[in-house]
Amino acid sequence: MITALLAPLALILGLLILSIRILPEYERGVIFFLGRFQAVKGPGLIIVIPGIQQMVRVDLRVITLDVPSQDVISQDNVTVRVNAVLYFRVVDPEKAIIQVEDFNNATSQLAQTTLRSVLGKHDLDEMLSERDKLNDDIQTILDQQTDSWGIKVANVEIKHVDLNESMIRAIARQAEAERERRAKVIHAQGELQAAVKLTEAADIMSGNPQALQLRYLQTMSDMATDNASTIVFPFPFDMLKAFMGSDDSGPQGGGAGKPSRPAKTLEEAAQTTVAADEGPAEDTTLPRRPKDDK
């Protein structure tokens, strides 16, 4: 009699032990009753009747998915290899299990195709300089398409944009040309500003001759350094007027009645000096032939 009672009790106890499930805080259990969806349970202690109910565990933590390298042709016909990393999590366990067979594989394949399609619409310069904008575009597209799967895409980051050696050299030459252009523009702007300041200084000095003389003396002081071998002697141009043109009068005024003769110019004086150095001109005519006596 006791044996007959212990057998059902042992069966019930074993069935109860097999029915106990414990789910951690980051997991949920999707319960199916005879193949039909019943409820989402967890976390904590839940009971699943063996043979009648089935449970599928779903992790709610953020999943890190490495997107493999993809060959992308940019809008300016440049071939690059791009890889990225995707962060997503399950927000609706029911949809993640019922609507898609394997949400991890489905999200990975969708991320690869979206990465190629989005980057193919942009130039190489945008890929290298506007990564934040591209990341936002890819995240928005993935989030919209995976919403029906109960998945939330938290973030997308482009990790590497690999270029071939010829393209790297071309980009280096372009950057060097850009730096040279900026240097020339800056130099031209400096010359323009210096010309404006020099014009202003010239206008100020033209109104005050003493300032020009002081500047002249300052320039001579700058040239007279310790190791300089050049001697600078100021010679006023007013003294040259006595040599350029003066009256031809005697020392005692005896030539007052004679008309004044203009002074020779520098070119005439130079020609006269050259002619004096050459001496008297030679007679280059042939001698006459005497007539024969008949």
Residue pairs with C-beta under 8 A, 6 or more apart in sequence:
15 49
15 50
16 47
18 50
19 47
19 48
19 49
19 50
20 45
20 46
20 47
21 29
21 45
21 46
21 47
21 48
21 55
22 44
22 45
22 46
23 29
23 41
23 42
23 43
23 44
23 46
23 57
24 43
25 43
26 43
26 59
26 60
26 61
27 42
27 43
27 57
27 58
27 59
27 60
28 40
28 41
28 42
28 43
28 57
28 58
28 60
28 93
29 40
29 41
29 42
29 46
29 48
29 55
29 56
29 57
29 58
30 37
30 40
30 55
30 56
30 58
30 93
30 94
30 97
30 98
31 37
31 38
31 39
31 40
31 41
31 46
31 48
31 53
31 54
31 55
32 38
32 53
32 54
32 55
32 56
33 52
33 53
34 52
34 53
35 54
37 94
37 98
38 53
40 93
40 94
41 55
46 55
48 54
48 55
56 97
58 90
58 93
58 96
58 97
59 90
60 89
60 90
60 91
60 93
61 89
62 87
62 88
62 89
62 154
63 87
63 88
63 89
63 104
64 85
64 86
64 87
65 85
65 86
65 87
65 88
65 104
65 107
65 108
65 111
66 83
66 85
66 86
67 83
67 84
67 85
67 86
67 108
67 111
67 112
67 115
68 83
68 112
69 81
69 82
69 83
69 160
69 162
70 81
70 82
70 83
70 112
70 115
70 116
71 79
71 80
71 81
71 116
72 79
72 80
72 81
72 82
72 115
72 116
72 119
72 120
73 79
73 120
74 80
74 119
74 120
74 122
74 123
74 124
74 127
75 120
75 121
75 122
75 123
76 123
76 124
78 124
78 163
78 167
79 164
80 119
80 124
80 127
80 161
80 162
80 163
81 160
81 161
81 162
82 115
82 119
82 127
82 158
82 160
82 161
82 162
83 158
83 159
83 160
84 111
84 115
84 138
84 156
84 157
84 158
84 159
85 156
85 157
85 159
86 107
86 108
86 111
86 142
86 153
86 155
86 156
87 153
87 154
87 155
87 156
88 107
88 142
88 146
88 151
88 152
88 153
88 154
89 151
89 152
89 154
90 96
90 103
90 150
90 151
90 152
91 150
91 151
91 152
92 150
93 150
94 150
95 148
95 149
95 150
96 103
96 149
96 150
96 151
99 148
99 149
99 150
100 106
100 149
103 146
103 149
103 150
103 151
106 149
107 142
107 146
107 149
107 151
107 153
110 142
110 145
110 146
111 138
111 142
111 156
114 138
114 141
114 142
114 145
115 138
118 134
118 137
118 138
118 141
119 127
119 134
122 130
122 134
124 167
126 133
126 134
127 134
127 158
127 161
128 161
131 158
134 158
135 155
135 156
135 157
135 158
138 156
139 153
139 155
139 156
142 153
142 156
143 152
143 153
146 152
146 153
163 171
204 211
205 211
205 212
205 215
206 212
216 234
220 232
220 234
223 230
223 232
224 232
243 263
244 263
245 262
245 263
246 263
247 260
248 255
248 258
248 260
248 261
248 263
249 255
249 256
249 260
264 272
